[in-house]
Amino acid sequence: MSWLRNGLIALALAAPTTIQAQTACADRDDLVANLETRYGEAFAGGGLQNAQQIVEVWFSEEKGTWTVLMTRADGRSCIMASGTNWRDPGDVKLPVGIPG
């Protein structure tokens, strides 16, 4: 899990202007429907970024595509990043939540 979190943090820090320039926002239900029907993506995981935002990762095992969504408290979602060549961690056991 930390490899995914660290990778997302590195992505956000490496090119914030690129991400902002390519951000597409819409109602979460519309974006999710598009990810499911057009790209065959399914929810892979996510969590709270802060009290106002949730970050989600969606992917398609069949097509190899992935998408990172940020959803605000008002229900509006933005695509923060997307790409291809999704890699499943296989049998790696990921920790659940934060210890302690």
C-alpha positions as CSV (number, residue, x, y, z in Angstrom):
1,M,0.0,0.0,0.0
2,S,2.8,2.4,0.8
3,W,4.3,1.9,-2.7
4,L,0.9,3.0,-4.2
5,R,0.7,6.0,-1.8
6,N,4.3,7.0,-2.4
7,G,3.8,6.7,-6.2
8,L,0.7,8.9,-6.1
9,I,2.5,11.5,-4.0
10,A,5.5,11.5,-6.3
11,L,3.2,11.9,-9.3
12,A,1.4,14.8,-7.7
13,L,4.7,16.6,-6.7
14,A,6.5,15.9,-9.9
15,A,4.1,17.6,-12.3
16,P,1.4,19.7,-10.6
17,T,1.0,22.1,-13.5
18,T,0.6,19.2,-15.9
19,I,-2.0,17.5,-13.7
20,Q,-4.0,20.8,-13.3
21,A,-3.9,21.4,-17.1
22,Q,-5.3,18.0,-17.8
23,T,-7.9,17.8,-15.0
24,A,-11.4,16.9,-16.1
25,C,-14.2,17.3,-13.5
26,A,-17.8,16.2,-13.5
27,D,-20.4,14.7,-11.2
28,R,-18.9,11.6,-9.6
29,D,-21.8,9.3,-10.8
30,D,-21.2,10.4,-14.4
31,L,-17.4,9.9,-14.2
32,V,-17.8,6.4,-12.5
33,A,-20.3,5.3,-15.1
34,N,-17.9,6.4,-17.9
35,L,-15.0,4.5,-16.3
36,E,-17.1,1.4,-15.9
37,T,-18.8,1.3,-19.3
38,R,-16.2,2.9,-21.6
39,Y,-13.0,1.6,-20.0
40,G,-14.2,-1.4,-18.0
41,E,-12.5,0.0,-14.9
42,A,-13.4,-1.1,-11.4
43,F,-12.6,0.4,-8.0
44,A,-9.2,-0.7,-6.7
45,G,-9.0,1.3,-3.5
46,G,-8.7,4.7,-2.0
47,G,-9.1,6.8,1.1
48,L,-9.5,10.2,2.6
49,Q,-7.0,12.9,1.5
50,N,-8.4,15.3,4.0
51,A,-11.7,16.2,5.6
52,Q,-13.0,17.5,2.2
53,Q,-11.6,15.0,-0.4
54,I,-11.5,11.3,-1.1
55,V,-8.9,9.9,-3.5
56,E,-9.8,6.7,-5.5
57,V,-7.9,4.5,-7.8
58,W,-9.9,2.7,-10.6
59,F,-8.4,0.1,-13.0
60,S,-9.2,-2.4,-15.8
61,E,-7.4,-5.7,-15.5
62,E,-8.5,-6.6,-19.1
63,K,-7.5,-3.3,-20.8
64,G,-4.6,-2.3,-18.4
65,T,-5.9,1.2,-17.9
66,W,-6.1,3.1,-14.6
67,T,-7.5,6.3,-13.3
68,V,-7.0,8.4,-10.1
69,L,-10.1,10.3,-9.0
70,M,-10.4,13.0,-6.4
71,T,-13.9,13.5,-5.1
72,R,-14.9,16.6,-3.1
73,A,-17.5,16.7,-0.4
74,D,-20.0,18.2,-2.8
75,G,-20.0,15.1,-5.0
76,R,-17.9,16.6,-7.8
77,S,-15.0,14.4,-9.0
78,C,-11.9,15.3,-10.9
79,I,-9.6,12.9,-12.8
80,M,-6.2,13.7,-11.4
81,A,-4.2,11.1,-13.4
82,S,-4.8,8.2,-15.8
83,G,-2.7,5.8,-17.8
84,T,-2.0,2.3,-19.1
85,N,-0.1,-0.8,-18.2
86,W,-1.7,-1.3,-14.8
87,R,0.3,-3.8,-12.7
88,D,-1.4,-5.9,-10.1
89,P,0.8,-6.5,-7.0
90,G,-0.2,-10.2,-7.1
91,D,-0.1,-12.0,-3.8
92,V,1.5,-9.1,-1.9
93,K,-0.4,-8.6,1.4
94,L,-1.2,-5.0,1.9
95,P,-1.9,-3.6,5.4
96,V,-5.4,-2.6,6.3
97,G,-5.6,0.9,7.6
98,I,-3.1,2.7,9.8
99,P,-1.7,0.6,12.7
100,G,-2.3,1.9,16.2
